[in-house]
Amino acid sequence: MAEISGGEVIARMLQKEGVEKVFGIIDGTYFGFYSALHRLGIEIVTPRHETCAAHMAGTYARLTGKLGVCMASNGPGVANLLPGLVVEQADGNRVLAITSARRPSIMYPDRGGSYQCFDRSGVIGKIAKWSAAASSFDRVPELVRKALRKSYEGRPGVVHVDVPETIMNGKVKADIAFWAPHQYRHTDPVTPTAEQVARAAQMLIAAEAPMIHAGSGIIHANAYDALRRVAELLHAPLTTSWAARGLMTENSPLAITMPHVKLNHKVRNDADDGVLTIHDIAAKLGKRCLVLPPGLLKLALRVLKAFGLTQYGPEQMDFLRYRPVLDNTRLKSEFGYVPQLTSAQVFDLYLDARRKRGA
């Protein structure tokens, strides 16, 4: 039975997850971790500040679709990491933060006055999806697996594991089982049922004036092309969340860009039904305005193809059967923005439909 440090256990688990880069500043309190990363071929990228490490991990996760990992040392290092974790959690980026702590005998519980000591797990737990502190070597694999499982559940965000330096660097004779990712978390995407596809098809066809509000789920699903093609097929104007800016090229005639804040608020606030989830498709069939969540975009593209709607036009889409005259003067005076012809036509159509209903 070989000796192994708690830091090397974490490094080998990250290797199993396919992690290629870890962002953080070198410190002796987690030497057992980063020295193992180097031996395992995982690159350590060192910024000048721990906040930058969190942002680098979040950006890496957004650009690659992989897990972003950052590390920080106990005390001021973890304190410096906090602003970055707040932003990455708010933006929905998949980040794992590994931090070191003082010895368990003085850390948990903190009796006050200990050098470079504060309740980092309690603090980060308030701003992240999940946070925990390892109280013994035996708990390290369990807590890291749980952190990774939580990271891939629901909306992406920040998870955190705090490991005392004595566990991180100290070696223990142990026979550790390194599980494959599919043994402790979902690795395959959830796919819709045939009934859900049929309901989505009915909604898309029944919508008279659809618009799409897209979030950063498009980024994590790498569904840029699917988003663009669905918007074009539906002839639907598109807005995004702040975290999802740039999903569609901003010179697209369908893009309502974020700098035009008032227009964005007007379009989204006037939408009849708000954001639609797959669970209430049946209850919302036939409504006027549809806002597609990220999970339906690829599904919607399949549906439109199945119905032979490979091109958009008034002969194929009921909601384009009217062509009101575009009043650019009104849009410019109200919103300071003159949209391209296609997005403005759909937007005017929607407003006209509301006026006719007496809304």
N, C-alpha and C positions, 0 to 999 in steps of 0.2 A: 504494500500500500504506500503510494508516493505522498510526499508532502506538497501541499498547495495552499496558496494564500487566498483570502476572500476576494481580493482584487483580481486575481487570475481567474477565479470562478466566474466573475462577472464578465471579464474579457472573453472567455471561451463561450459563454452564452450569447454574447453579442456577435461573435464569429458565426455561430449557428444561425443567427438571424440575418446574416448577410451584410452586417454593418461593415462599411469600408473606411469611414472617417469618424473621428471623435474630435470635438472642438473644446479647447480648454487650456488653462494655464498650468504649467507643471508646478507641483508642490510635493514635498516629501511625505505629506500625510496620506497620499494615495499612490505612493511609489509602486506598490504591489499591483495596482491596476494598470497604470500607463506603461510600466516596463513590460507587462504581459502583452499589451496592445502592440508594442513594437515587435516583440518576438513573433506574434501571430500575423504580422503583415497588415495590421490596421493602422492607417495613417493618423497621426496626431497633428491637428492644425491649431497653431497657437496664436490667438489674437492678443491685443494689448489690454483688453479689459474683459471681465467675465460677462458683462451685459452683451458685448459683441459675440461671445461664444454662443449664447442662447439664440441671438438673431441669426448667426451663421448656421446653426443647427436647424432652425425653422426654415430658413431659405433653402437649405439643402433638401429638406423634406419636401418642400413645395415643388422644387425643380426636378427632383428625381423620383418622387413617389415612394421613397424609402424612409426608414426611421432616421430622424436626426438625433444625435447624441451629443450632449455637452457635459462638462464636468467642472466642479469648483471645489476649492479647499475650504476647510472649516472656518467659521468666524467671518471675517471681512470678505473672503472670497465668495461665500454663499450670499452674503448681503449684497454684494455687487451683482450677483446673478439675478436677483429678484426682479428688477425692472424689465429685463429681457423675457423672463418667464411670464410676467403679466401680459405682455404684448403678444407673445406666441400663443398663449391660451386664448386670448381674445380673438386672434386671427384664425384659430382653429388649425394650427400646425402640429404635426405629430412629432413631439420632442420628448426624449427621455433624459432627465437630469440625474447625474450621479454625483453625490457630494460626500465629502469625508467629514468626520466629527471627532471630538475628543473621546477619551475612554468611556465605555458604558457606565463605569462606576461614578463618573461625575456628570454625565450628560443627561441620562434619563432615570429619574427626574432631575432637572436642573435645580440645584439648591441655591443658586444665586452667587455671583462673584467669581465663577469659574472662568478661566482664561479663554477668550474667543468662543464663548459658549452662549447659544440661545436656542430656543425650541424651533429649529429649522423645519422639522417635519410638520409641526403645528402651523407654522407660518405659511409654508408652501402649500399645505393641504387646503388652505382657505382660498388660494388663487388657482390651483391646478385641478385636473380631473381626479388625481389620486396621489397620495404621498404616504410613505411609511419609513420607519427606521428599523434597521436590523439590530437586534439586541444580542445576537449570538451568531457564530459562524454557521451553524446548522440552518439558520433561517434565511441566509443569503439567497440560495437558489429559489426557494419558495417565493420570496418577496420580489425578486427580479422577474420570475415567470408571471406573477400576478400583475406587476407593473406593465409588462409587455402585453398581457391580455387586455388590461384596461385601456392601453394605448390604442388598440385596434377595435375597441367597442364603440359604437355610436360615432358621434362627431369627434374628429381628431383633436388633440389637445396635448397638454403637458402632464407627464407622470414623473414621479420622483422617488428615488431610493437613497436614504442617508445611511452611511456605513461608517462606524467608528474606525479610527486609524489602526487600532490594535487588531481589528478583524480584517481590515483592508490589507495590511502589510504582514501580519503574523501568519505563519505557516502551520497547517494542521495536517496530520495524517488522516486522509479521508478518501473514500471511493465515491466520487461524485458522478451521478448519472446526468449527462448532458442531453436533454430532450430535444427532439426536432420541433420546430415551431408548431406544426399541425397537432402536436400532442397536448398543447395547452392553450391554443387560441385558434380562431377561425382563420384559415388561409385562403379560402375560396370565396369569391364575391357572392352575395345573395342574388338570385335570379328571380324574375317575376313569374307568376303562374300564367297559364293560358287565359284564365278568367280576368286577371288583372290587365293583360294585354288588350283583351276585347273591350274592357271598360275604358281604358285609356284611349283606344281608337274612337269610341263613341264620343268621348269628351272633346277630342281634338277636332272631329268632324262637326260637332254641334256648336263649337265656339264661334261666335259671330265676330268678335273683335279681340283676339288673343294677344297677350303680351307675355314676355318671359322675364322673370327676375331671377338671375343666376347668382349663385354663391360660390364659395371656394371649393365646394365639393367637386365642381368641374375640374379644378386644378388637380385634386387628389386622384380623380378618376381618369385624368388625361383625356378628357372628352371635349377638347376644344373644337375639333372638326365636327363632331356630332352636334354640338351646340349651334355652330354656324349653319349647318345644313338644315337642322330643324327650324331655326329662325327663318331661313329663306323659304323653306317649304310652307310654313305657316304664314309667311309674310308678316311676321310679328316683330314689333319694336322690342328692343332688349335693354334692360337696366341691370346693373350688378350691385352687389354689396361692396362696401369699401375694401374688403379683403380680396375681392375678386376682380378688381379693375384690370382691364387689359385682356379679358377672356376673348373678346372679339375685337378685331382691328377697329380703331375708333374712326376711321374714314368710311366704314360701312354705312350704307344708307339706313340700316336698321338699328344702328347703335345710338343710344341716348347716353352720352358720356357723363361721367361724374362731375366735371367742372360746372355743368349746368344743373346746379343743385335744386333750384326751384322747380325746374321741369321734371327732374327725377321724382321729387316728392309728389308733384301733381299726378304724374302717371301712376305711381304706386298707390297713393292714397285713394285715388278714384277707382282702382280696380275693385270689382264687385266682391270677389271671393277670397282675395289674399292668397297666401301660399297654400297650395293643395298637397296633401300627402296621399300616399297610396291607400291608406286606410279609409279615407272618406270619398273615394272616387264615386261609389255607387250613390251616395247621398247628394252629390253635387253635379250630376249629369244635366246637361242642358243649360247651364248658367251662361251668362254672356261673356264673362272675361275670365280667362284661364291663366294662372301663373304657374309655370312648370318648375318643379323642384329638380335638382341635379340628377336624382336617381331615375327620372323618367325620360331623360333626353335620348339615350341610346334606344330605349324601348320605343319612344315616339317615332324615331326614324324608321325603325322596323315596321311599325304600324302603318305609317304613311306609304312606305314601299309596298306593303301587302295590299293596300287599297289602290295601288296604281297611281298615287299622287306624286309623281316624280318631278313635276314642275308646278309652280303655283300660278294661279290666275283666276279671274272671276268666274270662268266656266267650271272650275274644279272646286273652289272653296266658297261656300255659301256666304261667309262673312265678308267677302270682297265683291259682292254683287252690286254694292253701291259705290259710286266714285264722287264723293262731295268735292266741291271746289276748295282748294287749299287757300287758307287765309294766312299767308305768311306775316302780314302786318300785325294781326292780333297776336300770333305766337311770339313775334319779336318784341312787341310792347310788353307782354305779360312775363315772358321768360328770358328775354335777352338772347334768344336762340332761334335760328331758322333751320329746322331739320331738313334732311334730304327728302325728296319727294315721297318715297315709298313709306318710310316710317311716319311721316306727317299725315299721309292719307289714312293710315290705319288709326293713328291717334285721333284725327278729326272724326273719323267714322265712329269711334267709341264715344266721344263726347256728344256727337249728334244723337246716337242711340239713347244716351242717358237723358238728353233734353226731351226727346219724343216720349219717353216713359214718365216725364215729369219729375225726374230725380233732382 
